[in-house]
Amino acid sequence: MLSFAAVGVLAYAADLALFTVLRGPGGLETLTAKTLSFAAGCTVAYLGNALGTYRDARPRGARPVLVFLAVNVAGALVQLLCLAVSHYGLGLTSQRADTVSAAGVGMALATLLRFWGTRTLVFNNENRVGSWTG
């Protein structure tokens, strides 16, 4: 789990750094910049997990990559849902409340979903050379 977390931190850093550059000096529109940075973060996460965390698994073809992307999009939706519930449903509209709901609660829940999905659906036991604890 620590390896998964380390890869996640690197992917998050890549996403954030690229978004900042594309949105700031790059001058791209917000959603375009976020889409590109999300894709870069997913790429870093996939490669980090494939070459590090789950290096004993041998997924082949496009399916694992597509499932990995779907799991990460689902995680992003969890974060957005937490933000929407807090901001619009509960009326907690301060910057602090938005940060806690999206980057705190949402990120924690999304990370659990991503860990489960990545381990179970992408780099699953059938593809693993070692034991389940790998």
C-alpha positions, 0 to 999 in steps of 0.5 A: 500500500505504501508503494501505491501511495508513493506512486499516487503522490507522484501522479498527483504532483505531475497532474498539479504541476502540469495543470499549473503550467498549462493554466498559467504560462501556457494560457490554456482554458481551465478544462482543457488544462485539467484534462491534459494534466489528468491524462498525464497524472494517469499515465504516471500512475499507470507506469508507476504501478505497472513498473513498481507497485504491481511489477509482478503482474503481467497485464497485456493489451489495451484492456488493462489501460482502459480499465485503469483509466475507468478506475481513475475517472471513477475516483475523480467522480467520487471527489467531485461528488463529495464536493457537490454534496458539501458545497451545494447539498450542505451549503458549506461554500467556504474555500476551506469547506471545498478543500476539505470535501474535495481534497480531504474526504473526496481524495481519501474515498477516491484513493480507496476506490483506486487502490481496490480497482487497480489491484482487483481489476487491473493488476489482479491476482490472475496476472500476479506472479507472487502471492496476493500480498505480492 
